[in-house]
Structures are given as C-alpha cells and as structure tokens.
Amino acid sequence: MTTQKVDVLLVGGGVMSATLGTLLTKLDPSMQITMVERLDHVAHESTDGWNNAGTGHAGYCELNYTPEDDKGNVSIDRALTINANFEVSLQLWSHMVEKGALPEPSCFINTTPHMSFVWGEENVAFLRQRYEKLSAHHLFRDMEFSDDPEVLREWMPLVMAGRDPQEKVAATRVTYGADVDFGSLTRNLVARMQQKDNFELLLEHQVEDFKHEKDGSWTVTIEDMKTGKSKTFNAGFVFLGAGGGALPLLQASDIDEAKGYGGFPVSGQWLVCKDPEIVKQHHAKVYGKAAIGAPPMSVPHLDTRIINGQPALLFGPYAGFTTKFLKKGSKLDLIKSVSASNLIPMMSVGINNMDLTKYLIGEVMQSHADRVETLRGYFPDCKDSDWTLAEAGQRVQVIKKDENGKGKLEFGTELVAAKDGTLAALLGASPGASVAAKAMLEVLERCFPEKMKNGWAAELKEIIPSYGEDLTTNEELLLSIRERTLTTLKLK
C-alpha cells in the first residue's frame, strides 16, 4: 500500500479544522495539508447552522458566564475572557473579508442584538448588578439596561406582548451582537483552501488507525467509506477537530496525555418557527436564566437566525440524554469510550451528577405542549401550531481526573496535545465555534513553538492585531480593533 506524505492531517471538516487549516495556509503556503471528513460534505455536524446556537458568544447575553455566589455576588471574569476571545475570531474574519478571502459578511454573520431578559425581583436585582459590573469595564461599556416595560417593548415586542403588566422585568442589550452561520463560514474557508494545489479534501473517509513513528510523525490509516478501501498517510502533525468524535480518536492515538479523559454526551432540540409574519417581529437573541440542574449549554434563548440565507426563529435548546457522541454517530459511542484509564473518573462523574442525568431524561420525556409552555416565558402569546421540533447537534462534555484522581465534569473546551507537539485534539463544546480562532492559536503555540519564534508570531500579528496582547486590560487597543471589525463585518 502506497503511503502519502503530508505535513498536516486535519481530522474533521468543521470550523476548528477549517480555522487551523486557514491559519497554517497563511503562515506557510507550501504546507501539504489534507482534511478528512466522514460525512459527504463539510460543516455537517456540530458546525452546521441548525446544530448550534449561532450566537457569536461574546458574554453579552449568556447569564451562565456571570455566576452568582451564595452571598449574591456576581463574578464577571469568565465573561471578560469569553468576550476577549471572541474578538480574536472577529479580527481573523475581518482580515479575510478585507483580503477577499471571505465573501460579503452577510453570507455568514449578521447584526443581531444580544439581550438578557429576566423576571421576578431577585432576578432583576441579579441582572442589575451584572450590568453595573460589566458596563464599568471597557469590553462591555456599550451595554444598556432597562427595567421599564415600555422600553423593553421596543427592544423585544414578542417577549413583552401579553405579559402581566405588574410583573417585575428587566433586560440588557448590546446592539452589535452577532448571529453567525458557522456552517456557511466553514464552507467558505474550506472552499478557499481548495483553490490551492497543496490542499486535499477527502469526504466520506474515516480514520481507522494511528501509529506514532520513531521520528515523531504519524502513520494514519484512513478508510474510503464508499469503496471500503484503505489509504495510508504519513503526517508530521495531526489535528483532531471532529467535535464529539474527537475523544475516541484521541483515545485511539494512545498518547499519554489522553489517559483519564472521558466524555458526557448531551443531545439537543429546538422549537423552530418559520412563519415570516412572526419571524419579522423579533430581531434579537434573548437569553434567560437556566433551569435549576440544567447544563450550561441549555440556557434558554429566543433567537433570530439566518441559516443559509433564510431567516427563522428558534427557541431552546431542550437538552436530552444520549449515548451518541455525534448526531450521526452510534449508540455504542459512550460504552466504547470507557477504558481502564477513565473508568474511575467516568463512574465518579456519573455518581455525582445524578441530578443532571435526571434533568436530561426529564427533558427527553417532555411533550410538545410542555416545550411550548417553557417558550411562553419568552413569548407569552405563542401558539403551539406555529412551532415544530428540530434536532440540534450532539455535544460531548469533558470528563477528566480531578486532584484526587476521581472525576470532574467540565463545560468548556479543552486542548489536549502530545508532549512532542505532533498531535492535538480539541474536546468539549461551549463556547465552541465562537472561540475557534483563539483555540487554534493555542494549537499553534503548543505544537509549533519553534516556528512561532521564527516568524509565525509576527505574521499572526498582521492578521490578528491583538495577538500577544490582553484585551481585558488594553482599552485603547480594544476600541481601535472593535471599530475596525464592526465596520468590516457590517455589524454596526
């Protein structure tokens, strides 16, 4: 069998692999790069527009990024980090639009105000404190707050129509929030790379086996799913950006750094309305507070969406329990992922998160009427018949060993890399696609340190002006960058 030699093998055709491939192509145009995708086109799993919230996660509206402690104090640290990280993605996309490497911005990103909405005295007090702390920081200085029902009716007419006039309500708003069609973005990034002779896209192919060679390279066996025939690649660097499928691939690599990791799969569903008369009355992403026991990715929100150029209104997500790691995966994924190294962490997480499991099962058992009743908290006048149920994407939350050798459940993204820098995998989900650029910069730093020292870092500074800087402390730089990105991407 002939072995094809490549510099980089990207496993998975989603936004992470597309972003990393884009950066590598810019930094070293001579690199031979191959992307492997098991489905018949790219961006069809987690990255697909219908499989994620499409929110440019910037911390503007997601209340789970500003937790409240037992004493009622709101912490904003995570929101600041998330916001600064999303600015990195905006800079990369702006650079590519300016260079003609991405199309008209409205093809993949559109202005959609980001709002947080709560009701009840305690929740209003929480939101006011959150606003006061966030708006005092330069990253969130443009945030608005109101507890005036008349103002809120202007901001979100569907949310306020039919609501009890005596009810205490409040909301915050950032007008230049974004709705991102990550599927369209990714397809454009991959199409751009396909214009180069040294980039190859293999659709309907899947990785079968890994072997780490003595010289540090990887021999990877890949099956053509249409013919059943195998191909062999020798890659200097392998990136596993396969969403929920990254964990089993990481385990198959057998690197020491993979030991102890497990996954907790969570499914999702949306209520969808495509009635143009209803859709045109709502232009915002309105996030509320999650139900007690709900995972962070289940924060309820009523969203304006533009997917493949078509507007829609979504509410959800409704979480559920699944044993699949991918929407088009196998029910045996969870069982197959259990190993001697992660058995104790996974059992520990299972025992200590029974409330979460019960919550997820309860979500699955809901009727259509139950789901619409939840929607009425955000759209009191809604009708059951205007909404249909749609399947969202699968998410696999990270399980890892804690300091006691047991297990803990993480709800963020985590990069796992071999100590020699020849293989890396991105695990987890939230805030996922929105911080793809920042996450892939970390891959470059950890896996290509010498190249970063010898020119790549300087080139990245041209593409992403904030590279190497801290936007949470550098107000002047943030303001200049934000002015540029909002203008270039037409988000003002």
C-alpha positions as CSV (number, residue, x, y, z in Angstrom):
1,M,0.0,0.0,0.0
2,T,1.4,3.4,-1.0
3,T,1.8,5.9,1.8
4,Q,1.1,9.6,1.0
5,K,3.2,12.0,2.9
6,V,1.6,15.3,4.2
7,D,2.7,18.0,6.6
8,V,-0.7,18.3,8.3
9,L,-3.7,16.0,8.6
10,L,-6.9,17.6,9.7
11,V,-9.4,15.1,11.0
12,G,-13.0,16.6,10.9
13,G,-14.4,19.1,8.5
14,G,-15.8,21.6,11.0
15,V,-15.0,25.1,12.0
16,M,-12.0,24.2,14.1
17,S,-10.1,22.3,11.4
18,A,-11.1,24.9,8.8
19,T,-9.7,27.7,11.1
20,L,-6.5,25.9,11.8
21,G,-6.0,25.0,8.1
22,T,-6.7,28.6,7.2
23,L,-4.1,29.9,9.6
24,L,-1.5,27.3,8.6
25,T,-2.0,28.1,4.9
26,K,-1.4,31.7,5.6
27,L,1.7,31.1,7.7
28,D,3.3,28.6,5.4
29,P,1.7,28.4,1.9
30,S,4.0,25.5,1.0
31,M,2.5,23.1,3.6
32,Q,0.8,20.0,2.2
33,I,-2.5,19.7,4.1
34,T,-5.2,17.0,3.9
35,M,-8.6,17.3,5.6
36,V,-10.6,14.1,6.3
37,E,-14.4,14.2,6.8
38,R,-16.6,11.2,7.4
39,L,-19.7,12.8,6.0
40,D,-20.5,13.7,2.4
41,H,-19.7,17.4,2.9
42,V,-18.0,19.7,5.4
43,A,-19.7,21.5,8.3
44,H,-22.5,19.0,8.6
45,E,-22.2,18.0,12.3
46,S,-21.7,20.4,15.2
47,T,-20.7,23.3,12.9
48,D,-23.9,23.1,10.8
49,G,-26.2,26.1,11.3
50,W,-29.0,24.0,12.7
51,N,-26.8,22.2,15.1
52,N,-25.6,25.1,17.2
53,A,-27.0,28.4,18.6
54,G,-25.3,30.5,16.0
55,T,-24.6,33.1,18.8
56,G,-21.3,34.9,18.5
57,H,-20.6,34.0,22.1
58,A,-19.2,37.2,23.5
59,G,-20.6,37.1,27.0
60,Y,-23.1,39.9,26.3
61,C,-26.2,37.9,26.9
62,E,-25.2,34.5,28.3
63,L,-26.0,34.7,32.0
64,N,-24.1,31.4,32.8
65,Y,-20.9,33.3,32.1
66,T,-21.6,35.6,35.1
67,P,-22.4,33.2,38.0
68,E,-23.7,34.4,41.3
69,D,-22.2,33.0,44.5
70,D,-24.0,32.1,47.8
71,K,-23.7,35.7,49.0
72,G,-25.3,37.2,45.9
73,N,-22.0,38.5,44.4
74,V,-21.8,38.3,40.6
75,S,-18.5,37.3,39.0
76,I,-17.7,38.7,35.6
77,D,-14.2,37.2,35.0
78,R,-15.4,34.5,32.6
79,A,-17.5,36.9,30.6
80,L,-14.4,39.1,30.1
81,T,-12.4,36.2,28.9
82,I,-15.0,35.0,26.5
83,N,-15.5,38.4,25.1
84,A,-11.8,39.0,24.5
85,N,-11.6,35.6,22.9
86,F,-14.4,36.2,20.5
87,E,-12.7,39.5,19.4
88,V,-9.9,37.3,18.1
89,S,-12.3,35.5,15.8
90,L,-13.8,38.8,14.6
91,Q,-10.3,40.0,13.8
92,L,-9.5,36.9,11.7
93,W,-12.8,37.1,9.8
94,S,-12.3,40.8,9.2
95,H,-8.8,40.3,7.8
96,M,-10.1,37.6,5.4
97,V,-13.0,39.8,4.3
98,E,-10.6,42.7,3.7
99,K,-8.3,40.4,1.6
100,G,-11.2,39.0,-0.4
101,A,-10.7,35.5,1.2
102,L,-14.3,35.5,2.6
103,P,-17.4,36.8,0.8
104,E,-19.8,39.6,1.7
105,P,-20.1,39.4,5.6
106,S,-23.9,38.9,5.5
107,C,-23.2,35.5,3.9
108,F,-22.0,34.2,7.3
109,I,-22.5,36.9,10.0
110,N,-25.4,39.4,10.7
111,T,-26.1,42.0,13.3
112,T,-28.5,40.6,15.9
113,P,-28.7,42.5,19.2
114,H,-27.7,40.3,22.2
115,M,-30.1,40.7,25.1
116,S,-30.5,39.1,28.6
117,F,-34.1,39.0,29.9
118,V,-35.3,38.1,33.4
119,W,-38.4,38.4,35.5
120,G,-39.0,38.4,39.3
121,E,-37.4,40.8,41.9
122,E,-34.4,38.6,42.7
123,N,-33.6,38.0,39.1
124,V,-34.0,41.7,38.3
125,A,-31.6,42.5,41.2
126,F,-29.1,40.0,39.8
127,L,-29.3,41.4,36.3
128,R,-28.8,45.0,37.5
129,Q,-25.7,44.0,39.5
130,R,-24.4,42.1,36.5
131,Y,-25.0,45.2,34.3
132,E,-23.3,47.5,36.7
133,K,-20.2,45.4,36.9
134,L,-19.9,44.6,33.2
135,S,-20.7,48.1,31.9
136,A,-17.9,49.5,34.1
137,H,-15.4,47.5,32.0
138,H,-14.3,48.8,28.6
139,L,-15.2,45.5,26.9
140,F,-18.9,45.9,27.9
141,R,-19.2,49.7,28.0
142,D,-21.9,49.8,25.3
143,M,-24.3,47.6,27.3
144,E,-27.7,49.1,28.1
145,F,-30.0,48.2,31.0
146,S,-33.7,48.8,31.4
147,D,-36.5,47.7,33.7
148,D,-39.0,49.9,32.0
149,P,-41.7,47.8,30.3
150,E,-42.2,50.4,27.6
151,V,-38.5,50.4,26.7
152,L,-38.5,46.6,26.7
153,R,-41.5,46.5,24.4
154,E,-39.4,48.5,21.8
155,W,-36.4,46.1,22.3
156,M,-38.3,42.8,22.2
157,P,-42.0,43.1,21.2
158,L,-42.8,39.4,21.1
159,V,-41.3,38.9,24.6
160,M,-43.3,41.6,26.1
161,A,-46.7,41.2,24.3
162,G,-49.3,39.5,26.6
163,R,-47.1,39.7,29.7
164,D,-48.6,40.7,33.1
165,P,-48.1,44.4,33.4
166,Q,-47.4,44.0,37.2
167,E,-44.6,41.6,36.7
168,K,-41.1,42.9,37.5
169,V,-38.9,42.5,34.4
170,A,-35.5,43.8,33.2
171,A,-33.2,43.3,30.3
172,T,-29.8,44.3,29.0
173,R,-28.8,44.9,25.4
174,V,-25.8,45.2,23.2
175,T,-26.9,46.3,19.8
176,Y,-23.9,45.0,17.8
177,G,-24.3,41.3,18.9
178,A,-24.0,38.8,16.0
179,D,-25.7,35.8,14.6
180,V,-23.1,33.6,12.9
181,D,-23.8,30.9,10.4
182,F,-20.8,28.8,11.2
183,G,-21.7,26.3,8.6
184,S,-21.5,28.9,5.8
185,L,-18.4,30.4,7.3
186,T,-16.7,27.0,7.4
187,R,-17.7,26.0,3.8
188,N,-16.2,29.3,2.6
189,L,-13.0,28.7,4.5
190,V,-12.6,25.2,3.1
191,A,-13.5,26.3,-0.5
192,R,-10.8,28.9,-0.2
193,M,-8.2,26.3,0.8
194,Q,-9.4,24.0,-2.0
195,Q,-8.1,26.6,-4.5
196,K,-4.6,25.7,-3.5
197,D,-2.8,22.7,-5.1
198,N,-1.3,21.5,-1.8
199,F,-4.7,21.1,-0.1
200,E,-6.8,18.0,-0.4
201,L,-10.3,17.3,1.0
202,L,-11.3,13.7,1.5
203,L,-15.1,13.4,2.0
204,E,-16.7,10.2,3.2
205,H,-13.4,9.0,4.7
206,Q,-12.8,8.0,8.3
207,V,-9.7,7.3,10.4
208,E,-9.2,3.7,11.2
209,D,-5.8,3.5,12.9
210,F,-2.9,5.6,14.3
211,K,0.8,4.7,14.7
212,H,3.3,7.1,16.2
213,E,6.6,6.6,14.4
214,K,10.1,6.9,16.0
215,D,10.7,10.1,14.1
216,G,7.6,11.7,15.7
217,S,5.4,11.5,12.6
218,W,2.1,9.7,12.4
219,T,1.1,6.9,10.1
220,V,-2.6,7.1,9.8
221,T,-4.9,4.6,8.1
222,I,-8.0,6.0,6.5
223,E,-10.9,4.1,5.1
224,D,-12.8,5.3,2.0
225,M,-16.4,4.7,3.2
226,K,-17.8,4.4,-0.4
227,T,-15.4,1.7,-1.5
228,G,-14.2,0.1,1.7
229,K,-10.6,0.5,0.6
230,S,-7.9,1.9,2.9
231,K,-5.3,4.7,2.3
232,T,-2.2,5.4,4.4
233,F,-0.9,8.8,5.2
234,N,2.3,9.8,7.0
235,A,1.7,13.2,8.7
236,G,4.1,15.4,10.6
237,F,1.2,16.8,12.6
238,V,-2.3,15.6,13.2
239,F,-5.2,17.7,14.5
240,L,-8.4,16.0,15.8
241,G,-11.1,18.6,15.4
242,A,-14.0,16.1,15.0
243,G,-16.4,17.5,17.6
244,G,-17.8,14.7,19.7
245,G,-15.8,12.3,17.6
246,A,-12.5,13.8,18.8
247,L,-12.5,11.8,22.1
248,P,-12.5,8.3,20.6
249,L,-9.9,9.4,18.0
250,L,-7.7,10.8,20.8
251,Q,-8.0,7.6,22.7
252,A,-7.0,5.6,19.6
253,S,-3.9,7.7,19.3
254,D,-2.8,6.2,22.7
255,I,-0.7,9.3,23.7
256,D,-0.1,9.6,27.4
257,E,-1.9,12.9,27.6
258,A,-5.2,11.2,26.5
259,K,-5.3,9.0,29.5
260,G,-8.1,9.7,32.1
261,Y,-10.3,11.7,29.7
262,G,-13.9,10.7,29.2
263,G,-17.0,12.2,27.7
264,F,-20.5,13.0,28.9
265,P,-22.8,13.2,25.8
266,V,-25.7,15.6,25.7
267,S,-28.2,15.9,22.9
268,G,-30.3,19.0,22.0
269,Q,-33.6,20.0,20.3
270,W,-35.0,23.3,19.1
271,L,-38.5,24.7,18.6
272,V,-38.5,26.3,15.2
273,C,-40.8,28.9,13.7
274,K,-40.5,29.9,10.0
275,D,-43.7,31.9,9.7
276,P,-42.4,35.2,8.2
277,E,-45.1,37.2,9.9
278,I,-43.8,36.0,13.3
279,V,-40.2,36.0,12.4
280,K,-40.1,39.6,11.3
281,Q,-41.4,40.8,14.7
282,H,-38.3,39.6,16.6
283,H,-34.8,40.7,15.9
284,A,-32.6,39.7,18.8
285,K,-31.0,36.8,20.7
286,V,-32.8,36.9,24.1
287,Y,-31.2,34.8,26.7
288,G,-32.7,33.9,30.1
289,K,-31.6,32.1,33.2
290,A,-31.1,28.3,33.0
291,A,-33.4,26.0,35.0
292,I,-32.0,24.5,38.2
293,G,-30.0,21.4,37.3
294,A,-29.6,22.4,33.6
295,P,-26.2,22.2,31.9
296,P,-24.8,25.5,30.7
297,M,-25.5,24.7,27.1
298,S,-29.2,24.6,27.9
299,V,-29.6,28.2,28.8
300,P,-33.0,29.1,27.2
301,H,-32.9,31.7,24.4
302,L,-35.3,33.0,21.7
303,D,-33.1,33.6,18.7
304,T,-33.3,35.3,15.4
305,R,-31.4,33.1,13.0
306,I,-30.2,33.4,9.4
307,I,-29.1,30.0,8.1
308,N,-28.0,29.6,4.5
309,G,-29.6,33.0,3.9
310,Q,-33.0,32.0,5.3
311,P,-34.5,33.7,8.4
312,A,-36.1,31.7,11.2
313,L,-36.9,31.9,14.9
314,L,-35.6,29.3,17.3
315,F,-36.2,28.6,20.9
316,G,-34.3,26.2,23.1
317,P,-32.3,24.3,23.3
318,Y,-34.0,21.4,25.1
319,A,-31.3,19.1,26.3
320,G,-31.5,15.4,26.4
321,F,-29.5,12.3,27.3
322,T,-27.9,10.2,24.6
323,T,-25.1,7.7,24.3
324,K,-24.1,9.0,20.9
325,F,-21.0,11.2,20.5
326,L,-22.2,12.6,17.1
327,K,-25.6,13.4,15.7
328,K,-24.8,10.8,13.0
329,G,-22.9,8.6,15.4
330,S,-23.5,5.2,17.1
331,K,-25.4,4.4,20.3
332,L,-22.4,2.4,21.4
333,D,-20.1,5.5,21.4
334,L,-20.3,6.1,25.1
335,I,-19.7,2.4,26.0
336,K,-16.8,2.1,23.6
337,S,-15.1,5.2,25.1
338,V,-14.8,3.6,28.6
339,S,-11.3,2.4,29.3
340,A,-9.1,1.4,32.2
341,S,-7.7,4.9,32.5
342,N,-11.0,6.7,32.5
343,L,-13.3,4.2,34.3
344,I,-13.0,5.8,37.7
345,P,-13.4,9.4,36.6
346,M,-16.4,8.5,34.5
347,M,-18.0,6.5,37.3
348,S,-17.3,9.3,39.7
349,V,-19.0,11.9,37.4
350,G,-22.0,9.6,36.9
351,I,-22.5,9.1,40.6
352,N,-22.0,12.8,41.5
353,N,-24.2,14.2,38.7
354,M,-27.4,12.1,39.1
355,D,-29.4,15.4,39.3
356,L,-28.1,16.3,35.8
357,T,-28.9,12.9,34.4
358,K,-32.5,13.1,35.8
359,Y,-32.9,16.5,34.4
360,L,-31.7,15.4,30.9
361,I,-34.1,12.4,30.9
362,G,-36.9,14.6,32.0
363,E,-36.2,16.9,29.1
364,V,-36.5,13.9,26.7
365,M,-39.8,12.9,28.2
366,Q,-41.5,16.4,27.6
367,S,-44.4,16.7,25.2
368,H,-44.8,19.4,22.6
369,A,-47.2,21.2,24.9
370,D,-44.6,21.1,27.7
371,R,-41.9,22.6,25.5
372,V,-44.2,25.3,24.2
373,E,-45.2,26.2,27.8
374,T,-41.5,26.9,28.5
375,L,-41.4,29.0,25.4
376,R,-44.3,31.1,26.8
377,G,-41.9,32.5,29.4
378,Y,-40.2,34.3,26.4
379,F,-43.2,34.6,24.0
380,P,-46.4,34.7,26.1
381,D,-48.7,34.8,23.0
382,C,-47.2,32.0,21.1
383,K,-49.3,29.2,19.5
384,D,-48.4,25.5,19.6
385,S,-49.2,25.1,15.9
386,D,-46.6,27.7,14.8
387,W,-43.7,25.7,16.2
388,T,-42.1,22.5,15.2
389,L,-39.4,20.4,16.8
390,A,-36.0,20.1,15.2
391,E,-32.9,18.1,16.3
392,A,-29.9,20.1,17.3
393,G,-26.3,18.9,17.4
394,Q,-24.7,16.5,19.9
395,R,-22.2,17.7,22.5
396,V,-19.7,15.7,24.5
397,Q,-18.7,17.5,27.7
398,V,-15.2,16.7,29.0
399,I,-14.7,14.3,31.9
400,K,-11.2,14.5,33.4
401,K,-9.4,13.4,36.6
402,D,-9.5,15.8,39.5
403,E,-6.8,16.4,42.0
404,N,-8.0,13.4,44.0
405,G,-7.8,11.0,41.0
406,K,-11.6,10.9,40.7
407,G,-13.6,12.7,38.0
408,K,-15.0,16.1,37.3
409,L,-17.3,17.4,34.5
410,E,-16.1,20.4,32.5
411,F,-18.4,22.5,30.4
412,G,-15.8,24.4,28.3
413,T,-13.4,23.5,25.6
414,E,-10.0,21.8,26.3
415,L,-7.0,21.3,24.1
416,V,-5.1,18.1,24.6
417,A,-1.7,17.8,22.9
418,A,1.1,15.2,22.7
419,K,4.2,16.3,24.6
420,D,6.2,16.3,21.3
421,G,3.6,18.6,19.7
422,T,2.8,16.2,16.8
423,L,-0.8,15.6,17.7
424,A,-3.5,17.8,19.2
425,A,-7.3,17.3,19.9
426,L,-9.9,19.8,20.9
427,L,-12.5,18.4,23.3
428,G,-15.7,19.9,24.7
429,A,-18.2,22.3,23.3
430,S,-19.1,25.6,25.0
431,P,-18.5,28.3,23.8
432,G,-17.1,26.3,20.9
433,A,-17.1,27.7,17.4
434,S,-17.1,31.3,18.6
435,V,-13.6,31.0,20.0
436,A,-12.2,28.9,17.2
437,A,-9.6,31.4,16.3
438,K,-8.3,31.7,19.9
439,A,-8.3,27.9,20.3
440,M,-6.4,27.3,17.1
441,L,-3.8,30.0,18.1
442,E,-3.2,27.8,21.2
443,V,-2.7,24.8,19.0
444,L,0.0,26.8,17.0
445,E,1.7,27.9,20.2
446,R,1.8,24.4,21.8
447,C,2.6,22.4,18.7
448,F,4.7,24.7,16.6
449,P,6.8,26.6,19.2
450,E,9.9,27.0,17.1
451,K,8.1,28.2,14.0
452,M,6.2,30.7,16.2
453,K,9.5,32.1,17.5
454,N,11.0,32.2,14.0
455,G,8.4,34.4,12.2
456,W,4.9,33.0,12.6
457,A,4.1,35.1,15.7
458,A,5.0,38.3,13.8
459,E,2.9,37.2,10.8
460,L,-0.1,36.4,13.1
461,K,0.2,40.0,14.5
462,E,-0.5,41.2,11.0
463,I,-3.6,39.0,10.7
464,I,-4.8,39.4,14.3
465,P,-3.6,42.8,15.7
466,S,-4.4,41.8,19.3
467,Y,-2.2,38.7,19.2
468,G,0.1,38.7,22.2
469,E,-1.9,41.4,23.9
470,D,-4.6,41.3,26.6
471,L,-7.8,43.0,25.5
472,T,-9.2,42.8,29.0
473,T,-6.6,45.3,30.1
474,N,-5.7,47.2,26.9
475,E,-8.6,49.5,26.4
476,E,-7.1,51.6,23.6
477,L,-6.3,48.6,21.5
478,L,-9.7,47.1,22.1
479,L,-11.5,50.2,21.0
480,S,-9.5,50.5,17.8
481,I,-9.9,46.8,16.9
482,R,-13.6,46.8,17.7
483,E,-14.1,49.9,15.4
484,R,-12.4,48.0,12.6
485,T,-14.2,44.7,13.0
486,L,-17.7,46.1,13.5
487,T,-17.2,48.2,10.4
488,T,-15.6,45.5,8.2
489,L,-18.2,42.8,9.2
490,K,-21.1,45.4,8.9
491,L,-22.2,44.8,12.5
492,K,-22.8,48.4,13.4
